[in-house]
Amino acid sequence: MSKQRIYIIIWLIALGGLYLLSGYLFKPVLHVDISLRSMHSGSVELRMTDPMNEKNIQVQPSFLLNASQFFTQKNVRFERPLQFQHLMIRTDSNVQELFIQSIQAEWNIGFIKRWIGEWKGSDLGKILLDQTQLIASNESFAQIKTFHKDISLNEEFFNQMRESMPSVLWIHFLRWLTAVLFAFFTASFFMQLFTFRNIPPRNKLGILSLSAYGFLGLLFVFLLNSLFKWIPDKVSHENRTMASLTDLNNKTILEYPAVLSAYADDHFAFRNLLFSAHSIFKAKLFQTASLPDQVIMGKNGWFFKNDPFAIRDARKINQFTQADIDQMVFILKERLNWLNQRGIRYYIIVPPNHDRIYRENFPDKYSIVPNYGHDRLDYYKKILQEKLNFTIVDPTDSLMKYKLLYDVYFSTDTHWNLFGAWVGYRNLMDQIKKDFPQLNPVEFHQLSIRDSFTNQGDLSAMLGMEEVYKRKEYLIDLKIPGQKLNFPQGAEMVLNNVNEHTLDSSQLKLMVFRDSYSNYLMPFLNMHFKEAKYVWSYAFMPDLVEDFKPDIVILEVQQRAMINAFHVPNLFQPGIKAIQ
C-alpha cells in the first residue's frame, strides 16, 4: 500500500475519532455564578427541573454556606440545560433567608464563552418566580425568604439563556474545524513515525555525581510525601479555602491543568514549613513580610494589615465626590428618621485603624501627603455633624491616652485587644449616657488587668510566624461584686444575650450591627442591657429591628470598612417611606 493511501486512511480515522471526541469538548455547558450569604450556616444546592417530567432533574452537589457578613461566590455547571424549565436554589431548614448579591450566567462551549447576563441587587426581583419571597432589596443585594420552599427563577432567565445559546451549525463548525486541525497533526505524527528509518544510536548516559543522586532522591521523597503525608507539615493558618481535587467536578477537561496546578501549589510536601522559614528569614534580615500585598512589617515587631483603604486613610489621600457624600448622608438620614418614628436611639462607633493609633511603628514610606485629600473617619465625622448634627463615636484620643498605660491593639493582629475595647466601650457609653443617664459605665479603677501571651495573632499566623511573634493578651476581671465579663460563645451571625442582673438595674434592649471588633465590646455592653442582639452585618435590617423592638441600635464598623458600611442602602420593604 502506498504512503499516500496510508496517510489518507490514518487521516480519515483520526478525523472521525476526533470529531466524536470534540462532541465532549464542545458540549454546551451552562455556568452559573451566584454570590450569596446567610445569617445562619446551612447547606445550599442548585438544581434544574422540568415541571412536565418530575424524573427529568439535574442536581449539583450541595455546598456548605457558612454564616458570614461577606458574600461567598459559588460556581455551578449544568449540562443539557435546554431540557429544563426551572432553575432552583434549595436550602436546608437552617437557612431561612438568603442575601443574594448577584447571579451571573454564561455558556461555555469548549474554549468559547458566550455571556448570558447578570442580575444584581434590585434586578434580582425580575427573575424571581415567587415575588412574595423578596423581602427587600437595594442596588447591592436582595433579601429573600425561603418560607421552607425553593427559590425558583422565572421565564425571563430561561428566555435570555435560550436567546444567547450559539446555533447548532456554529457548534458543528467548531467541532469539524477542531477535528480537521488535530487530524492533520495526528496523521503527520504517525507518518513520520512509520517512515523514520535512520535512528541515531543512543548516547551513553554519563555517570551521575553523588550530589545529583541526592537531589533526585530528595525530589522523590517530596513527591511521596505530597501524596501520602507520611511526615506531617506545619499547620496552615491561611484564611482561605485551599484548592481541592473536588474542584474538577465543575470544570471541563480544558480547565483541568489550572485546577491541578492550583492543587499542587497548595499541597506540596512541607509547603507550610518552608513558607514559615522563608517568612522568618525575610522578617529578621530585611524587615519585610513574605506576603507584602497582605501584611506590612512595621517597626519594633508590629504588623499591619496591607489594606488599600487603611493606607489611603494613613496618607490622607481620600477624595470624595459630592454624589458619594450625598448618598452617605441620605442613607443615614433615612435610617435615623425610620428609627426616630419608633422611638429608637441610634449610635455609630468606629474603631480606628491600627496605624492611626500606632503611627510611630508604621513604616515611614507611608507618609501623609500634604494638601491632597482626607482621612475618611475625620471627614465623615465633620460632614455628619454639619449636615445631620450626628456624632460618630471616635475613640482615637482616648486610645492614644490609654496606650501609655497598656497596649490597646495587638502588635501581631488587626484588632484592638480587650483593654482597647474597654476604651472604645467607655467612649460609646459616654455618648449613650446623654440619652440614658441611668447607665453608668465601668471605670478604669474598677478593672483588674493581667497579661499573657498566645499564638493567636492573625497577621503573624498569616506569615507562619505565630510561634516567633506572639500576641500579648490582657485578661480583665471586674472589681465589682457580682459582676464579671461574659464572652460570646461561638461566632454565629446572630448572637443573643439575656441578663437578669444588669449593672444599672436596666430593662433596656440593645441591638448592634457589627463586625469582629465587637467581640471584645460585647462583654462590657452586656452588663447594661436586659436583652441584647448582635448581628454580624453592616446592612441595616428593618425586619430584625421590628421583631426585636430595641431601645438602642448601634452600628460598630472598623475604620477601613467605612467605605462599605456607610454606603450600604437601607433594606426597607417595598412601599415603606422612611423619610417624611
C-alpha positions as CSV (number, residue, x, y, z in Angstrom):
1,M,0.0,0.0,0.0
2,S,1.4,3.4,-0.9
3,K,2.3,6.0,1.6
4,Q,-0.4,8.3,0.3
5,R,-3.1,5.8,1.0
6,I,-1.8,5.1,4.4
7,Y,-1.7,8.8,5.1
8,I,-5.3,9.2,3.9
9,I,-6.6,6.2,6.0
10,I,-4.8,7.5,9.1
11,W,-6.1,11.0,8.5
12,L,-9.8,9.8,8.0
13,I,-9.6,7.6,11.1
14,A,-8.2,10.4,13.1
15,L,-10.8,12.8,11.7
16,G,-13.7,10.6,12.7
17,G,-12.4,9.9,16.1
18,L,-11.5,13.5,16.8
19,Y,-14.9,14.7,15.6
20,L,-16.6,12.3,18.1
21,L,-14.2,13.4,20.8
22,S,-14.9,17.1,20.0
23,G,-18.5,16.4,20.9
24,Y,-17.4,16.2,24.5
25,L,-15.1,19.2,24.3
26,F,-17.8,21.4,22.6
27,K,-20.7,20.3,24.7
28,P,-22.8,23.3,25.7
29,V,-22.5,23.8,29.4
30,L,-24.3,26.4,31.4
31,H,-22.2,28.1,34.1
32,V,-24.0,29.9,36.9
33,D,-22.1,32.1,39.3
34,I,-24.0,33.1,42.4
35,S,-22.8,35.5,45.1
36,L,-24.7,34.9,48.4
37,R,-24.6,34.9,52.1
38,S,-26.7,33.9,55.1
39,M,-27.2,34.7,58.7
40,H,-27.1,31.0,59.6
41,S,-24.9,28.2,58.3
42,G,-26.5,25.5,56.2
43,S,-26.3,23.6,53.0
44,V,-27.4,25.0,49.6
45,E,-27.8,23.3,46.3
46,L,-28.8,24.4,42.8
47,R,-30.9,22.2,40.6
48,M,-32.7,22.3,37.3
49,T,-36.1,20.7,36.8
50,D,-38.8,20.1,34.3
51,P,-42.3,20.5,35.8
52,M,-43.7,18.4,32.9
53,N,-41.4,15.5,33.8
54,E,-40.5,15.1,37.5
55,K,-37.8,12.5,36.7
56,N,-36.0,15.0,34.4
57,I,-33.8,16.7,37.0
58,Q,-30.2,17.7,37.3
59,V,-28.8,18.4,40.8
60,Q,-25.4,19.9,41.6
61,P,-23.6,18.8,44.7
62,S,-24.7,20.8,47.7
63,F,-22.2,23.1,49.4
64,L,-22.0,24.4,53.0
65,L,-22.8,28.1,53.2
66,N,-21.2,29.4,56.4
67,A,-22.8,32.2,58.2
68,S,-21.0,35.4,57.3
69,Q,-21.4,39.1,56.6
70,F,-19.3,38.6,53.5
71,F,-20.7,37.3,50.2
72,T,-19.5,33.9,49.0
73,Q,-19.0,33.2,45.3
74,K,-20.1,29.8,44.1
75,N,-19.9,28.4,40.5
76,V,-22.1,25.5,39.3
77,R,-22.4,24.0,35.9
78,F,-25.3,22.3,34.1
79,E,-25.2,20.0,31.1
80,R,-28.1,19.9,28.6
81,P,-29.8,22.9,30.3
82,L,-32.3,23.4,27.5
83,Q,-34.1,20.3,28.6
84,F,-35.3,22.0,31.7
85,Q,-37.7,24.8,32.6
86,H,-36.8,25.8,36.2
87,L,-33.5,26.7,37.9
88,M,-34.0,26.5,41.7
89,I,-32.0,27.2,44.8
90,R,-32.7,24.8,47.6
91,T,-31.6,25.3,51.3
92,D,-31.9,23.2,54.4
93,S,-34.1,24.1,57.3
94,N,-31.2,26.1,59.0
95,V,-31.2,28.7,56.2
96,Q,-34.4,30.7,56.4
97,E,-33.3,33.6,54.2
98,L,-30.6,34.4,51.8
99,F,-28.9,37.6,50.8
100,I,-28.1,37.4,47.1
101,Q,-25.7,39.9,45.6
102,S,-25.7,38.7,42.0
103,I,-26.5,35.9,39.7
104,Q,-24.3,35.6,36.5
105,A,-24.7,33.1,33.7
106,E,-22.7,32.2,30.6
107,W,-22.4,29.4,28.1
108,N,-19.1,27.5,27.9
109,I,-18.6,25.6,24.7
110,G,-15.0,24.3,24.7
111,F,-12.8,27.4,24.8
112,I,-15.7,29.6,23.6
113,K,-17.6,31.6,26.2
114,R,-21.0,33.3,25.4
115,W,-22.3,35.8,28.0
116,I,-26.0,35.3,29.0
117,G,-26.5,38.0,31.6
118,E,-26.1,39.4,35.1
119,W,-28.8,40.2,37.7
120,K,-27.7,42.2,40.7
121,G,-29.4,43.7,43.7
122,S,-32.9,45.0,42.9
123,D,-32.7,43.4,39.4
124,L,-32.9,40.0,41.0
125,G,-36.6,40.6,41.5
126,K,-37.1,40.5,37.8
127,I,-36.1,36.8,37.6
128,L,-37.7,35.6,40.8
129,L,-40.7,33.3,40.2
130,D,-42.4,33.9,43.6
131,Q,-42.3,37.6,44.3
132,T,-43.6,37.1,47.9
133,Q,-40.1,35.7,48.7
134,L,-38.5,39.1,48.0
135,I,-38.5,40.8,51.4
136,A,-36.3,43.8,50.5
137,S,-33.7,44.9,48.0
138,N,-31.3,47.7,47.2
139,E,-28.7,48.4,44.5
140,S,-26.3,46.0,46.1
141,F,-28.2,42.8,47.0
142,A,-31.7,41.3,47.7
143,Q,-33.0,39.8,50.9
144,I,-35.0,36.6,50.0
145,K,-37.0,34.5,52.4
146,T,-37.2,30.8,51.7
147,F,-40.5,30.1,53.6
148,H,-39.4,26.5,53.6
149,K,-39.5,26.2,49.8
150,D,-37.2,26.5,46.8
151,I,-36.2,29.8,45.3
152,S,-37.1,29.5,41.7
153,L,-36.1,31.7,38.7
154,N,-38.8,32.6,36.2
155,E,-39.1,32.5,32.4
156,E,-37.1,35.7,31.9
157,F,-33.9,33.9,32.9
158,F,-34.6,31.0,30.6
159,N,-35.6,33.1,27.7
160,Q,-32.4,35.1,27.9
161,M,-30.5,31.8,28.2
162,R,-32.1,30.4,25.0
163,E,-31.6,33.6,23.1
164,S,-27.8,33.7,23.8
165,M,-27.3,30.0,23.0
166,P,-25.0,29.6,20.0
167,S,-26.6,28.0,16.9
168,V,-26.2,24.3,16.3
169,L,-24.5,25.0,13.0
170,W,-21.8,27.1,14.7
171,I,-21.2,24.3,17.2
172,H,-20.8,21.7,14.5
173,F,-18.5,24.0,12.6
174,L,-16.2,24.3,15.7
175,R,-16.2,20.6,16.1
176,W,-15.2,19.9,12.4
177,L,-12.6,22.7,12.5
178,T,-11.0,21.2,15.6
179,A,-11.2,17.7,14.2
180,V,-9.6,18.7,10.9
181,L,-6.7,20.5,12.6
182,F,-5.9,17.8,15.1
183,A,-6.3,15.1,12.5
184,F,-3.8,16.8,10.3
185,F,-1.2,16.9,13.1
186,T,-2.0,13.3,14.3
187,A,-1.6,11.9,10.8
188,S,1.6,13.8,10.3
189,F,3.0,12.4,13.5
190,F,2.2,8.8,12.6
191,M,3.5,9.2,9.1
192,Q,6.8,10.5,10.4
193,L,6.8,7.6,12.9
194,F,6.3,4.9,10.2
195,T,8.7,6.4,7.7
196,F,11.5,7.2,10.1
197,R,14.5,5.0,9.3
198,N,17.8,6.4,10.4
199,I,17.6,6.4,14.1
200,P,20.8,7.6,15.6
201,P,22.5,5.4,18.2
202,R,21.6,6.3,21.8
203,N,24.3,8.1,23.6
204,K,25.6,6.6,26.8
205,L,24.5,8.2,30.0
206,G,27.3,9.9,31.9
207,I,27.9,8.8,35.4
208,L,25.8,11.0,37.8
209,S,27.6,12.6,40.7
210,L,26.7,11.8,44.3
211,S,25.1,15.2,44.7
212,A,22.9,14.6,41.6
213,Y,21.6,11.3,43.1
214,G,21.0,13.1,46.4
215,F,19.0,15.8,44.7
216,L,16.9,13.3,42.7
217,G,16.3,11.3,45.9
218,L,15.1,14.4,47.7
219,L,12.7,15.2,44.9
220,F,11.4,11.6,45.1
221,V,10.9,12.0,48.9
222,F,9.0,15.3,48.4
223,L,6.8,13.6,45.8
224,L,5.9,10.6,48.0
225,N,5.2,12.8,51.0
226,S,3.0,15.1,48.9
227,L,0.9,12.1,48.0
228,F,0.8,10.1,51.3
229,K,1.6,12.8,54.0
230,W,3.8,10.4,56.0
231,I,5.8,13.3,57.5
232,P,3.3,15.9,58.8
233,D,3.7,19.5,57.8
234,K,3.2,22.6,59.9
235,V,-0.4,23.6,60.3
236,S,-1.5,26.3,58.0
237,H,-3.4,29.4,59.2
238,E,-4.3,30.8,55.8
239,N,-7.7,32.5,55.9
240,R,-8.9,31.0,52.6
241,T,-10.1,27.7,51.2
242,M,-7.3,25.6,49.8
243,A,-7.6,24.1,46.4
244,S,-9.2,20.6,46.2
245,L,-9.4,17.9,43.6
246,T,-13.1,18.1,44.0
247,D,-12.9,21.3,42.1
248,L,-12.5,19.2,39.0
249,N,-16.2,18.3,39.2
250,N,-17.3,21.6,37.9
251,K,-14.7,22.0,35.2
252,T,-14.2,21.0,31.6
253,I,-11.2,18.9,30.5
254,L,-9.7,22.1,29.1
255,E,-9.7,23.6,32.7
256,Y,-8.1,20.6,34.4
257,P,-4.5,21.8,34.1
258,A,-5.3,25.0,36.0
259,V,-7.1,23.1,38.8
260,L,-4.3,20.5,39.1
261,S,-1.7,23.3,39.2
262,A,-3.5,25.1,42.0
263,Y,-3.8,21.9,43.9
264,A,-0.1,21.2,43.6
265,D,0.7,24.7,44.8
266,D,-1.4,24.3,47.9
267,H,-0.4,20.8,48.9
268,F,3.2,20.0,48.0
269,A,5.2,18.5,50.8
270,F,6.5,20.7,53.7
271,R,4.9,23.7,52.0
272,N,3.9,25.4,55.3
273,L,7.2,24.7,57.0
274,L,9.2,26.1,54.1
275,F,7.0,29.1,53.9
276,S,7.4,29.8,57.6
277,A,11.2,29.6,57.3
278,H,11.1,31.9,54.4
279,S,9.0,34.4,56.3
280,I,11.3,34.4,59.4
281,F,14.3,34.9,57.1
282,K,12.8,37.9,55.4
283,A,11.5,39.4,58.7
284,K,14.7,39.1,60.7
285,L,17.1,40.0,58.0
286,F,15.2,42.5,55.8
287,Q,12.3,43.7,58.0
288,T,9.8,42.8,55.2
289,A,6.8,40.5,55.1
290,S,6.8,37.4,52.8
291,L,3.3,38.4,51.7
292,P,3.7,42.2,51.2
293,D,0.4,42.5,49.4
294,Q,-1.3,41.4,52.6
295,V,0.9,42.3,55.6
296,I,3.1,45.3,56.3
297,M,6.1,44.7,58.5
298,G,6.4,47.7,60.8
299,K,8.9,48.8,63.4
300,N,9.5,47.2,66.8
301,G,7.8,43.9,65.9
302,W,4.5,45.4,64.9
303,F,2.5,44.1,62.0
304,F,-0.2,46.0,60.0
305,K,-2.8,44.9,57.5
306,N,-2.0,46.0,54.0
307,D,-5.5,47.2,53.3
308,P,-5.7,49.8,50.5
309,F,-8.4,51.8,52.3
310,A,-6.4,51.9,55.5
311,I,-3.4,53.1,53.5
312,R,-5.4,55.9,51.9
313,D,-6.5,57.0,55.4
314,A,-3.0,56.9,56.7
315,R,-1.7,59.0,53.9
316,K,-4.8,61.2,53.8
317,I,-5.3,60.8,50.1
318,N,-9.1,60.0,50.0
319,Q,-11.1,62.3,47.8
320,F,-14.8,62.3,47.8
321,T,-17.4,63.3,45.1
322,Q,-20.5,65.2,46.1
323,A,-22.5,62.3,44.9
324,D,-20.7,60.0,47.4
325,I,-21.3,62.4,50.3
326,D,-25.0,62.9,49.4
327,Q,-25.6,59.2,49.2
328,M,-24.0,58.6,52.6
329,V,-26.0,61.4,54.2
330,F,-29.2,60.3,52.6
331,I,-28.8,56.7,53.8
332,L,-28.1,57.8,57.4
333,K,-30.9,60.4,57.4
334,E,-33.4,57.8,56.1
335,R,-32.3,55.3,58.8
336,L,-32.5,57.9,61.6
337,N,-36.0,59.0,60.6
338,W,-37.2,55.5,60.5
339,L,-35.8,54.7,64.0
340,N,-37.0,58.0,65.4
341,Q,-40.5,57.2,64.3
342,R,-40.3,54.1,66.6
343,G,-38.6,55.9,69.5
344,I,-35.2,54.1,69.0
345,R,-31.9,55.8,69.6
346,Y,-29.1,55.3,67.1
347,Y,-25.3,55.4,67.6
348,I,-22.2,54.7,65.5
349,I,-18.8,53.8,66.9
350,V,-15.8,53.5,64.6
351,P,-12.7,51.6,66.0
352,P,-9.8,53.5,64.3
353,N,-7.2,51.8,62.0
354,H,-4.3,50.1,63.6
355,D,-1.8,52.6,62.2
356,R,-3.8,55.6,63.4
357,I,-3.0,54.7,67.0
358,Y,0.5,53.3,66.5
359,R,1.8,55.7,63.8
360,E,5.3,55.5,65.4
361,N,5.5,51.8,64.4
362,F,4.2,52.3,60.9
363,P,6.8,52.4,58.1
364,D,8.0,55.9,57.1
365,K,7.3,55.3,53.4
366,Y,3.5,55.6,54.1
367,S,3.8,59.3,55.0
368,I,1.0,61.8,54.9
369,V,0.6,63.6,51.5
370,P,0.0,67.3,52.4
371,N,-2.9,69.3,51.0
372,Y,-4.2,66.4,48.8
373,G,-7.1,64.5,50.5
374,H,-8.7,63.4,53.7
375,D,-8.8,60.7,56.3
376,R,-12.2,59.1,55.9
377,L,-13.1,59.0,59.6
378,D,-12.2,62.6,60.2
379,Y,-14.1,63.8,57.1
380,Y,-17.3,61.8,57.7
381,K,-17.3,63.0,61.3
382,K,-17.2,66.6,60.1
383,I,-19.9,66.1,57.4
384,L,-22.4,64.3,59.5
385,Q,-22.0,66.8,62.4
386,E,-22.6,69.7,60.0
387,K,-25.5,68.2,57.9
388,L,-27.3,66.0,60.5
389,N,-26.0,67.1,63.8
390,F,-25.0,63.5,64.3
391,T,-21.9,62.4,66.3
392,I,-19.8,59.5,65.3
393,V,-18.1,58.0,68.3
394,D,-14.4,58.1,67.6
395,P,-12.2,56.7,70.5
396,T,-8.9,57.8,68.9
397,D,-8.0,60.4,71.5
398,S,-8.8,58.1,74.4
399,L,-6.9,55.2,72.8
400,M,-3.8,57.5,72.4
401,K,-4.1,58.4,76.0
402,Y,-4.5,54.9,77.5
403,K,-1.9,53.3,75.3
404,L,0.7,54.9,77.5
405,L,-0.5,52.6,80.3
406,Y,-1.2,49.4,78.3
407,D,-1.3,48.3,74.7
408,V,-4.7,49.0,73.2
409,Y,-4.2,47.0,69.9
410,F,-2.4,43.7,69.3
411,S,1.0,44.0,67.7
412,T,0.5,40.9,65.6
413,D,-3.2,41.2,64.9
414,T,-5.6,43.5,63.1
415,H,-7.8,44.1,66.1
416,W,-7.8,46.0,69.3
417,N,-7.3,44.0,72.5
418,L,-9.7,43.7,75.5
419,F,-8.3,46.8,77.1
420,G,-8.6,48.8,73.9
421,A,-12.2,47.5,73.6
422,W,-12.9,48.9,77.1
423,V,-11.6,52.3,76.0
424,G,-14.0,52.2,73.0
425,Y,-16.9,51.0,75.2
426,R,-16.2,53.9,77.6
427,N,-16.4,56.4,74.8
428,L,-19.6,54.8,73.5
429,M,-21.2,54.7,76.9
430,D,-20.4,58.4,77.4
431,Q,-22.4,59.2,74.3
432,I,-25.3,56.8,75.2
433,K,-25.4,58.3,78.8
434,K,-26.5,61.6,77.4
435,D,-29.8,60.0,76.4
436,F,-30.0,57.3,79.1
437,P,-28.5,58.9,82.2
438,Q,-29.3,55.8,84.3
439,L,-26.5,53.9,82.7
440,N,-23.1,54.1,84.5
441,P,-20.1,52.7,82.6
442,V,-17.3,50.7,84.2
443,E,-14.4,53.0,85.2
444,F,-10.7,52.3,84.9
445,H,-10.2,51.9,88.6
446,Q,-12.8,49.1,88.6
447,L,-10.6,46.9,86.3
448,S,-8.1,44.3,87.4
449,I,-5.7,43.7,84.4
450,R,-3.1,41.0,83.9
451,D,-1.3,39.8,80.7
452,S,-0.4,36.6,79.0
453,F,1.0,35.6,75.6
454,T,-0.7,33.4,72.9
455,N,0.0,32.4,69.3
456,Q,-3.4,33.7,68.0
457,G,-2.3,36.8,66.1
458,D,-4.0,36.7,62.7
459,L,-1.2,38.7,60.9
460,S,1.7,36.8,62.2
461,A,-0.2,33.5,61.6
462,M,-0.8,34.6,58.0
463,L,3.0,34.6,57.6
464,G,3.5,31.4,59.5
465,M,5.4,33.2,62.4
466,E,2.8,32.9,65.2
467,E,5.3,31.0,67.3
468,V,8.0,33.6,66.8
469,Y,5.9,36.7,67.2
470,K,3.4,36.0,69.9
471,R,0.3,38.0,70.7
472,K,0.1,39.8,74.0
473,E,-3.3,39.3,75.6
474,Y,-4.9,41.2,78.5
475,L,-7.2,39.4,80.9
476,I,-9.6,41.7,82.8
477,D,-11.5,41.0,86.0
478,L,-14.0,43.4,87.5
479,K,-13.7,44.8,91.0
480,I,-17.5,45.0,91.1
481,P,-19.2,42.4,93.4
482,G,-21.4,40.0,91.4
483,Q,-20.3,41.2,88.0
484,K,-18.0,39.5,85.5
485,L,-17.3,39.7,81.8
486,N,-19.3,37.1,79.8
487,F,-17.7,36.5,76.4
488,P,-19.8,35.3,73.4
489,Q,-19.7,31.6,72.8
490,G,-19.2,30.8,69.2
491,A,-19.1,33.1,66.1
492,E,-22.7,32.9,64.9
493,M,-24.0,35.8,62.7
494,V,-26.7,36.5,65.3
495,L,-25.9,36.3,69.0
496,N,-28.4,36.9,71.8
497,N,-27.7,37.7,75.4
498,V,-30.1,37.9,78.4
499,N,-29.0,39.5,81.6
500,E,-31.4,39.5,84.6
501,H,-28.9,41.2,86.8
502,T,-27.8,44.3,84.9
503,L,-25.2,46.7,86.4
504,D,-27.7,49.5,86.5
505,S,-30.9,47.5,87.0
506,S,-31.7,48.5,83.4
507,Q,-34.6,47.0,81.5
508,L,-33.3,48.3,78.2
509,K,-32.9,46.3,75.0
510,L,-29.9,46.7,72.7
511,M,-29.3,45.7,69.0
512,V,-25.8,46.0,67.5
513,F,-24.9,45.7,63.8
514,R,-21.2,44.9,63.9
515,D,-18.0,43.3,62.8
516,S,-15.3,41.4,64.6
517,Y,-14.2,44.4,66.7
518,S,-17.4,43.9,68.7
519,N,-16.2,40.5,70.0
520,Y,-14.5,42.4,72.9
521,L,-17.1,45.1,73.2
522,M,-19.9,42.6,73.9
523,P,-18.9,41.6,77.4
524,F,-18.9,45.2,78.6
525,L,-22.2,46.1,76.8
526,N,-24.0,43.0,78.1
527,M,-23.7,44.3,81.7
528,H,-26.1,47.2,81.0
529,F,-28.9,45.6,79.0
530,K,-31.5,43.1,79.9
531,E,-31.6,41.8,76.3
532,A,-29.0,42.3,73.6
533,K,-28.9,41.1,70.0
534,Y,-25.7,41.3,68.0
535,V,-25.9,40.9,64.2
536,W,-22.7,40.4,62.2
537,S,-23.6,42.6,59.3
538,Y,-23.2,46.2,58.2
539,A,-26.5,46.1,56.4
540,F,-29.3,47.7,58.4
541,M,-32.2,45.2,58.6
542,P,-35.5,46.8,59.5
543,D,-37.3,43.5,59.8
544,L,-35.0,42.3,62.6
545,V,-35.4,45.7,64.4
546,E,-39.2,45.5,64.1
547,D,-39.2,42.0,65.5
548,F,-36.8,42.7,68.4
549,K,-38.0,46.2,69.3
550,P,-34.8,47.5,70.9
551,D,-34.4,50.8,72.7
552,I,-31.0,51.3,71.3
553,V,-29.4,50.4,67.9
554,I,-25.6,50.6,67.4
555,L,-23.6,50.3,64.3
556,E,-20.0,49.3,65.0
557,V,-17.7,49.4,62.0
558,Q,-13.9,49.4,61.8
559,Q,-12.5,52.4,60.0
560,R,-11.1,50.7,57.0
561,A,-14.6,49.2,56.2
562,M,-16.4,52.6,56.4
563,I,-16.4,52.8,52.6
564,N,-18.7,49.8,52.6
565,A,-20.7,50.2,55.8
566,F,-21.7,53.8,55.3
567,H,-22.8,53.3,51.8
568,V,-25.0,50.2,52.1
569,P,-28.5,51.2,51.2
570,N,-31.2,50.5,53.8
571,L,-33.2,47.3,53.3
572,F,-36.7,48.9,53.7
573,Q,-39.6,46.8,52.4
574,P,-41.1,47.9,49.1
575,G,-43.6,50.7,49.7
576,I,-42.2,51.9,53.0
577,K,-41.1,55.5,53.1
578,A,-38.7,56.3,55.9
579,I,-38.2,60.0,55.2
580,Q,-41.3,62.1,55.6
